[in-house]
Amino acid sequence: MHSHSKSFAVLALAAASALVGCSSTHKPEAYNRERPDVTEIHSRDRGLQSAEVVEASEKLASELLSLPEVAQSSRRLTVVFTNMEDLTRRRQFNYDIFLERLKTEISYKGRDKIAIVTNRDKFYNTRNAELDPARGERDDFGQGDRKRGGGNVAPPANRVQPDFALTGKVMDLPNRGTDYHLFTFSLTDIRSDGGGTEIPLRFEARTRR
């Protein structure tokens, strides 16, 4: 009798532990309705959705980090991200969201291979806005470089020079019931003596209108 009671107690404890584990990860149905997973396609929506943004960034980051120019490099490469060129017919969407998520995906998965460099104008504008001029420097005759930032210029800095620029384009092919989107991303050599070569990658999506 004692052994049966002990077994029942062990089973009860295991069941309670399982319930606690489930409750810690299970989300109410109402929450899932209000906060659907970003990787899901929803039939009530039209056009590109968050699922394409996630899929594109994960696919392209994996392909970029697998390129021989990246994977076999003896040093960490420096890359500057520019912007997405919108060549679609409607031009009603900010496609930079694809580039921004790709940037974070590379940062998470390939920081040992690729260092992301801040855009040049953004870098200098931020420095001039946030850093004080070097102590003792004066520009009584207004001959200093005040074009960036519109005021005092921060002390000189040796900005990291990018090896490559990552640019993107998006084009579409609208039809009666669906739209085809072609995204092309190019890793362009902008620093070496043989600069100008590029490595194109693509992502494709077809959506219901």
C-alpha positions as CSV (number, residue, x, y, z in Angstrom):
1,M,0.0,0.0,0.0
2,H,2.8,2.3,0.9
3,S,4.5,1.7,-2.5
4,H,1.3,2.5,-4.3
5,S,1.0,5.8,-2.4
6,K,4.6,6.7,-3.2
7,S,4.1,5.9,-6.9
8,F,1.0,8.1,-7.0
9,A,2.8,10.9,-5.4
10,V,5.7,10.7,-8.0
11,L,3.2,10.7,-10.8
12,A,1.3,13.7,-9.4
13,L,4.5,15.6,-9.0
14,A,5.5,14.8,-12.6
15,A,2.1,15.9,-13.9
16,A,2.3,19.2,-11.9
17,S,5.8,19.8,-13.3
18,A,4.6,19.3,-16.8
19,L,1.7,21.6,-16.3
20,V,4.0,24.3,-14.9
21,G,6.3,23.9,-17.9
22,C,3.5,24.2,-20.4
23,S,2.0,27.2,-18.7
24,S,5.4,29.0,-18.9
25,T,5.6,28.7,-22.6
26,H,1.9,28.5,-23.7
27,K,0.4,31.8,-24.8
28,P,-3.4,32.4,-24.7
29,E,-5.3,32.1,-28.0
30,A,-6.3,35.7,-27.7
31,Y,-2.6,36.7,-27.6
32,N,-1.8,34.7,-30.7
33,R,-4.7,36.4,-32.5
34,E,-3.4,39.9,-31.6
35,R,0.3,39.1,-32.0
36,P,0.6,36.5,-34.8
37,D,4.0,35.1,-35.5
38,V,6.0,37.2,-37.9
39,T,6.9,34.2,-40.1
40,E,3.2,33.3,-40.8
41,I,1.4,34.2,-44.0
42,H,-2.1,35.5,-43.3
43,S,-4.8,35.0,-45.9
44,R,-6.6,38.2,-45.0
45,D,-3.6,40.3,-45.9
46,R,-2.4,41.1,-49.4
47,G,1.0,41.7,-51.0
48,L,4.4,41.3,-49.2
49,Q,4.2,40.4,-45.6
50,S,6.6,40.2,-42.6
51,A,7.2,36.5,-43.6
52,E,9.0,37.6,-46.8
53,V,11.2,40.1,-44.8
54,V,12.3,37.4,-42.4
55,E,12.8,34.8,-45.1
56,A,14.8,37.1,-47.4
57,S,17.1,38.3,-44.6
58,E,17.8,34.8,-43.4
59,K,18.4,33.4,-46.9
60,L,20.6,36.3,-48.1
61,A,22.6,36.4,-44.8
62,S,23.4,32.7,-45.2
63,E,24.4,33.1,-48.8
64,L,26.6,36.1,-48.1
65,L,28.4,34.5,-45.3
66,S,29.0,31.4,-47.4
67,L,30.6,33.3,-50.3
68,P,34.3,32.3,-50.8
69,E,35.2,36.0,-50.7
70,V,33.8,36.2,-47.2
71,A,34.2,32.7,-45.7
72,Q,37.8,32.3,-46.9
73,S,39.0,35.8,-46.2
74,S,42.0,36.0,-43.9
75,R,40.5,39.0,-42.1
76,R,37.2,40.5,-41.2
77,L,35.7,42.4,-44.1
78,T,34.1,45.8,-43.7
79,V,30.8,46.5,-45.5
80,V,28.6,49.6,-45.7
81,F,24.9,49.3,-46.4
82,T,23.3,51.9,-48.7
83,N,19.7,51.7,-49.5
84,M,17.1,49.8,-51.6
85,E,16.3,51.3,-55.0
86,D,12.6,51.1,-55.6
87,L,11.9,50.3,-59.2
88,T,8.4,49.0,-58.7
89,R,5.4,50.5,-60.5
90,R,3.5,51.7,-57.4
91,R,6.4,52.8,-55.2
92,Q,4.2,52.9,-52.1
93,F,6.4,50.9,-49.8
94,N,9.7,51.5,-48.0
95,Y,11.8,48.5,-49.0
96,D,14.7,49.6,-46.8
97,I,13.0,47.3,-44.2
98,F,14.5,44.3,-46.1
99,L,18.0,45.9,-46.0
100,E,17.7,46.7,-42.3
101,R,16.8,43.2,-41.3
102,L,19.5,41.8,-43.4
103,K,22.0,44.0,-41.6
104,T,20.9,42.7,-38.2
105,E,20.9,39.1,-39.4
106,I,24.5,39.5,-40.6
107,S,25.4,41.1,-37.3
108,Y,23.9,38.2,-35.3
109,K,25.4,35.4,-37.4
110,G,28.5,36.7,-39.0
111,R,30.1,39.4,-36.9
112,D,33.4,37.4,-37.0
113,K,33.4,37.6,-40.8
114,I,31.8,41.0,-41.5
115,A,32.1,44.4,-39.7
116,I,29.3,46.8,-40.6
117,V,30.5,50.3,-41.3
118,T,28.3,53.4,-40.7
119,N,27.4,55.4,-43.8
120,R,30.0,58.2,-44.3
121,D,27.6,61.2,-44.2
122,K,25.7,59.8,-41.2
123,F,29.0,59.1,-39.4
124,Y,30.3,62.7,-39.8
125,N,27.0,64.4,-39.2
126,T,26.5,62.4,-35.9
127,R,30.1,63.2,-34.8
128,N,29.7,66.9,-35.5
129,A,26.4,67.0,-33.7
130,E,27.5,65.1,-30.6
131,L,31.2,65.7,-30.0
132,D,32.7,69.0,-28.8
133,P,35.5,70.6,-30.9
134,A,39.0,69.8,-29.7
135,R,40.0,72.1,-26.8
136,G,42.0,75.1,-28.0
137,E,40.9,74.9,-31.6
138,R,39.5,78.2,-33.0
139,D,38.2,79.2,-36.3
140,D,38.0,83.0,-36.1
141,F,37.8,83.4,-39.9
142,G,35.3,80.7,-40.6
143,Q,37.6,78.7,-42.8
144,G,37.0,75.3,-41.1
145,D,34.7,72.6,-42.6
146,R,31.3,73.5,-41.2
147,K,29.3,72.1,-44.0
148,R,28.5,68.9,-42.1
149,G,26.5,69.4,-39.0
150,G,25.9,73.1,-39.6
151,G,28.1,74.2,-36.7
152,N,31.3,73.3,-34.8
153,V,33.2,70.4,-36.3
154,A,34.4,67.5,-34.1
155,P,38.0,66.6,-33.9
156,P,39.4,64.7,-37.0
157,A,38.7,60.9,-37.0
158,N,40.2,58.0,-39.0
159,R,36.9,56.5,-40.2
160,V,37.1,52.8,-41.0
161,Q,37.0,52.4,-44.8
162,P,34.6,49.8,-46.2
163,D,35.8,47.1,-48.5
164,F,32.4,46.5,-50.0
165,A,29.1,48.3,-50.3
166,L,25.8,46.3,-50.1
167,T,23.2,47.8,-52.3
168,G,19.7,46.6,-53.3
169,K,17.0,46.9,-56.0
170,V,13.4,45.7,-56.1
171,M,11.3,45.4,-59.2
172,D,7.8,44.0,-59.7
173,L,5.7,42.4,-62.4
174,P,2.0,43.0,-61.6
175,N,-0.7,40.8,-63.1
176,R,-4.4,40.4,-62.6
177,G,-4.3,38.2,-59.6
178,T,-0.7,38.2,-58.4
179,D,2.4,40.3,-58.2
180,Y,5.9,39.0,-58.8
181,H,8.7,40.8,-56.8
182,L,12.4,40.4,-57.7
183,F,14.9,41.7,-55.1
184,T,18.6,41.9,-56.1
185,F,21.4,42.6,-53.7
186,S,24.9,43.4,-54.8
187,L,28.1,43.1,-52.8
188,T,30.3,45.6,-54.6
189,D,34.0,46.0,-54.2
190,I,34.6,49.7,-53.7
191,R,38.1,49.8,-52.2
192,S,40.6,47.5,-54.0
193,D,42.6,48.5,-57.1
194,G,40.4,46.3,-59.1
195,G,37.3,47.8,-57.6
196,G,33.9,47.8,-59.4
197,T,33.3,44.1,-59.4
198,E,30.1,42.9,-57.7
199,I,28.5,39.7,-56.5
200,P,24.7,39.7,-57.1
201,L,22.2,37.8,-55.0
202,R,18.5,37.5,-55.4
203,F,15.2,36.9,-53.5
204,E,11.9,36.3,-55.3
205,A,8.4,36.4,-54.0
206,R,5.0,36.0,-55.7
207,T,2.0,37.4,-53.8
208,R,-1.8,37.6,-54.2
209,R,-3.1,41.1,-55.0
